[in-house]
Amino acid sequence: MDWFRAWEFFFRWLHVIAGITWIGHLYFFNFVNGPLQAVLDDPTKKLVNPQLMPRALWWFRWGAMITFIAGLILFTMNYMYAPGMGFGPTGNFQSAEGLTPKAIWILFGMLCATIMWFNVWFIIWPSQKALLTGQVTGDAAMPVRKKATFASKVNTYLSGPMLFGMLGANHFYGNATKGVVVAILVGAAAIWTAYFHAGKVGKLS
């Protein structure tokens, strides 16, 4: 049905553009802003961060939310709904042998993305909001900051395998379970490499 394909295209576009916004800010925080904050003195941080962080965190968290919602809609449209037949697992989701390779890939990607979304809205954003508004100060700020940093690093490491899962559903049709293991290893290695070089790149000297 033409209307179904039009809506599916719209939500796919929304999912991608919101995902770029979300993951782009995630990488900014971890690969750009992290090394920058490490070399700024306290007076400079007090001048820069109140202007920078609320804006960046707004795009970050709402990019995550829209990506998450659009992704659930896309999953329903492509795996749980057949035009003219109604709701229920479709051939994309399962066959006589069980879950299809496409379903394994997309469920793996969705699991990673859901953990990431949860971390953004229930750990990273509340922690950063408490720090930026002065609700948490002094010695109490350090564990809150560490919790937010840890959740952000978890999200960054999950982002590599997550993107394999999202793309693998339409590109790999063999043994999806083995493919997921490879995706985890390759994705994590790529993120580790980015972390390793983050403090060294971009220098003019």
C-alpha positions in Angstrom: 0.0 0.0 0.0 1.3 3.4 -1.0 0.4 5.1 2.3 2.1 2.4 4.3 5.4 2.8 2.4 5.2 6.6 2.6 4.8 6.4 6.4 7.5 3.8 6.7 9.9 6.0 4.7 9.0 9.0 6.9 9.7 7.2 10.2 12.9 5.7 8.7 14.1 9.2 7.8 13.1 10.5 11.3 14.9 7.6 12.9 18.1 8.2 11.0 18.2 12.0 11.4 17.4 11.8 15.1 20.0 9.0 15.5 22.7 11.2 13.9 21.8 14.0 16.3 21.9 11.6 19.3 25.1 9.6 18.5 26.8 12.7 17.1 26.4 14.4 20.5 27.4 11.2 22.3 30.7 11.1 20.4 31.2 14.9 20.9 30.9 14.4 24.7 33.3 11.5 24.8 35.8 12.2 22.1 35.9 16.0 22.0 34.5 17.5 25.1 36.0 14.9 27.5 39.6 15.7 26.6 38.8 19.4 26.4 37.3 19.5 30.0 40.4 17.7 31.3 42.6 20.7 30.3 40.3 23.6 31.2 40.8 25.3 34.6 37.9 25.9 36.9 37.2 29.5 36.1 37.0 28.6 32.4 34.7 25.7 33.1 32.4 27.9 35.1 32.2 30.3 32.1 31.9 27.8 29.3 29.9 24.9 30.7 26.7 26.7 31.7 26.4 27.9 28.1 27.5 24.8 26.3 26.2 21.8 28.3 22.4 22.6 28.6 22.2 23.2 24.8 24.2 20.1 24.0 22.3 17.9 26.5 18.9 19.1 25.1 19.8 17.9 21.5 21.4 14.8 23.0 18.4 13.6 25.1 15.7 14.5 22.7 17.6 13.0 19.8 17.7 9.8 21.9 14.0 9.9 22.6 12.9 10.5 19.0 15.3 7.9 17.7 13.8 5.4 20.3 10.2 6.1 19.5 10.7 6.2 15.7 12.6 2.9 16.0 9.8 1.2 17.8 7.3 2.4 15.2 9.6 1.1 12.4 10.0 -2.3 14.1 6.2 -2.6 14.4 5.7 -1.6 10.8 8.4 -4.0 9.4 8.3 -7.0 11.7 4.9 -6.9 13.5 2.4 -5.7 10.9 1.4 -6.9 7.5 -0.7 -4.5 5.4 -4.1 -6.2 4.9 -3.4 -8.8 7.5 -3.1 -6.8 10.7 -0.8 -7.1 13.7 1.3 -10.2 14.5 4.8 -11.6 13.8 5.5 -11.4 10.0 7.8 -13.4 7.8 10.5 -10.9 8.5 10.4 -11.8 12.2 10.0 -15.6 12.3 9.8 -18.6 10.0 9.2 -22.3 10.6 12.7 -22.6 12.0 12.2 -19.7 14.5 13.6 -16.2 14.5 14.9 -15.1 11.2 18.5 -13.7 10.8 16.9 -10.3 10.2 15.0 -10.5 13.5 18.1 -11.6 15.4 20.1 -8.7 14.1 17.4 -6.1 14.7 16.6 -7.4 18.2 20.3 -7.2 19.1 20.5 -3.6 17.8 17.3 -2.7 19.6 18.6 -4.2 22.9 21.7 -2.1 22.7 19.7 1.0 21.7 17.2 0.5 24.6 20.0 0.3 27.2 21.5 3.4 25.7 18.2 5.3 25.7 17.6 4.3 29.4 21.1 5.5 30.3 20.4 8.9 28.7 17.1 9.6 30.3 17.5 8.0 33.7 21.2 8.3 34.5 23.1 10.7 32.3 20.5 13.5 32.1 19.4 13.5 35.7 23.0 13.5 36.9 24.0 16.3 34.6 21.0 18.3 35.5 21.8 18.0 39.2 25.3 19.1 38.6 24.5 22.0 36.3 21.7 23.4 38.5 23.8 23.1 41.7 21.5 20.5 43.3 24.6 18.5 43.9 27.9 20.2 44.9 31.1 19.7 46.7 32.1 16.1 47.7 28.7 14.8 46.7 29.3 15.8 43.1 32.1 13.4 42.4 30.1 10.1 42.6 27.3 11.7 40.5 29.8 12.8 37.9 31.4 9.4 37.9 28.0 7.7 37.4 27.1 9.9 34.5 30.6 9.4 32.9 30.4 5.6 33.3 26.9 5.5 31.7 28.1 7.7 28.9 31.1 5.3 28.2 28.8 2.3 28.3 26.6 4.0 25.7 29.7 4.8 23.6 30.9 1.2 23.6 27.4 0.0 22.9 27.0 2.3 19.9 29.4 0.4 17.7 27.7 -3.0 18.0 24.3 -1.3 18.0 24.9 0.1 14.6 26.0 -3.3 13.3 22.7 -4.7 14.5 20.6 -2.0 12.8 22.5 -2.3 9.5 23.0 -6.1 9.7 19.3 -6.8 9.4 19.3 -5.8 5.7 22.9 -6.9 4.8 23.7 -10.2 6.5 21.6 -13.3 6.0 23.8 -16.1 7.2 24.4 -17.2 10.8 23.3 -14.1 12.7 24.4 -15.4 16.1 28.0 -15.6 15.0 27.6 -12.3 13.2 26.5 -10.6 16.4 29.6 -11.9 18.3 31.8 -10.4 15.5 29.8 -7.2 15.6 30.4 -6.8 19.4 34.1 -7.4 19.0 34.6 -5.2 16.0 32.3 -2.4 17.3 34.0 -2.4 20.7 37.4 -2.3 19.1 36.5 0.7 16.9 35.2 2.6 20.0 38.3 1.7 22.0 40.5 3.0 19.1 38.6 6.3 19.1 39.0 6.7 22.9 42.7 5.9 22.6 43.3 8.7 20.0 40.7 11.2 21.3 43.2 13.2 23.4 45.9 13.1 20.7 44.1 14.2 17.5 43.3 17.7 16.4 46.5 19.4 17.6 48.1 21.9 15.4 51.7 21.1 16.4 
